[in-house]
Amino acid sequence: MELIITTKEKLESLIDSSVNKAVKNLYNEKVAQKSKKKYKTIKETSKELRVSILTVRNYINKGILKSQKIGSRVLISTESIENALKEVKSLKYKR
């Protein structure tokens, strides 16, 4: 174990730079995740929500999830999934 002697100012600047670097890395990871995939298939959505594929199709038919059909594929936006989850949570406490 090595003992390092430093001043208060140097220690503060070292901590400040380390925290800033960590926050920037975290922010960049979040931005990269958001821009990665904006749409999910029904199968991916069912895995994320932990429900069956039929349930996801029923949610689409009921209008709970908004989807887009591109060719033969049905794609669901991640925003739509997040909004549906927020509505379910808020309905739980409206009783």
Legacy VTK file of the C-alpha trace (Angstrom):
# vtk DataFile Version 3.0
C-alpha trace
ASCII
DATASET POLYDATA
POINTS 95 float
0.000 0.000 0.000
1.349 3.371 -0.997
0.713 6.587 0.912
0.165 9.679 -1.213
0.293 13.150 0.272
-1.627 15.868 -1.550
-3.242 19.213 -0.908
-6.933 19.824 -0.416
-7.217 21.672 -3.751
-5.541 18.874 -5.735
-7.789 16.277 -4.108
-10.918 18.336 -4.877
-9.894 18.782 -8.512
-9.113 15.069 -8.841
-12.506 14.090 -7.405
-14.277 16.713 -9.532
-12.655 15.524 -12.753
-13.365 11.865 -11.920
-17.037 12.553 -11.194
-17.426 14.681 -14.342
-15.853 11.952 -16.438
-18.160 9.290 -14.958
-21.268 11.434 -15.496
-20.314 12.141 -19.128
-19.771 8.427 -19.778
-23.145 7.581 -18.245
-24.879 10.290 -20.292
-23.223 9.104 -23.513
-24.323 5.520 -22.819
-27.928 6.630 -22.268
-27.938 8.662 -25.488
-26.468 5.722 -27.398
-29.122 3.375 -26.000
-31.954 5.720 -26.951
-30.727 6.223 -30.492
-29.972 2.538 -30.971
-33.431 1.121 -31.431
-36.607 3.137 -31.697
-38.887 0.288 -32.740
-39.386 -3.265 -31.506
-41.087 -6.265 -33.009
-44.031 -7.951 -31.334
-41.766 -10.754 -30.114
-39.253 -8.328 -28.564
-42.093 -6.371 -26.952
-43.622 -9.510 -25.488
-40.272 -10.462 -23.943
-39.804 -6.983 -22.485
-43.323 -6.837 -21.039
-43.202 -10.532 -20.028
-46.509 -11.330 -21.706
-47.441 -13.572 -24.612
-47.343 -12.514 -28.250
-51.143 -12.802 -28.374
-51.437 -10.354 -25.463
-49.266 -7.816 -27.302
-51.465 -8.212 -30.394
-54.553 -7.658 -28.209
-52.956 -4.512 -26.752
-52.404 -3.241 -30.296
-56.007 -4.004 -31.287
-57.349 -2.264 -28.160
-55.166 0.778 -28.826
-53.063 0.418 -25.694
-49.927 0.060 -27.820
-49.489 2.049 -31.005
-47.873 0.170 -33.844
-46.839 0.671 -37.444
-47.013 -1.910 -40.146
-44.064 -1.871 -42.529
-44.528 -4.514 -45.176
-45.499 -7.662 -43.321
-43.791 -6.608 -40.090
-45.554 -4.931 -37.199
-43.266 -2.550 -35.295
-44.000 -0.915 -31.955
-42.208 2.245 -30.893
-40.350 2.186 -27.596
-42.122 5.444 -26.683
-45.467 3.698 -27.033
-44.332 0.920 -24.699
-43.098 3.418 -22.100
-46.335 5.443 -22.300
-48.463 2.315 -21.910
-46.493 1.304 -18.829
-46.908 4.783 -17.323
-50.680 4.652 -17.900
-50.944 1.258 -16.216
-49.020 2.507 -13.188
-51.153 5.643 -12.915
-54.421 3.679 -13.239
-53.329 1.468 -10.370
-53.375 4.418 -7.973
-56.517 6.168 -9.297
-58.912 3.881 -7.382
LINES 1 96
95 0 1 2 3 4 5 6 7 8 9 10 11 12 13 14 15 16 17 18 19 20 21 22 23 24 25 26 27 28 29 30 31 32 33 34 35 36 37 38 39 40 41 42 43 44 45 46 47 48 49 50 51 52 53 54 55 56 57 58 59 60 61 62 63 64 65 66 67 68 69 70 71 72 73 74 75 76 77 78 79 80 81 82 83 84 85 86 87 88 89 90 91 92 93 94
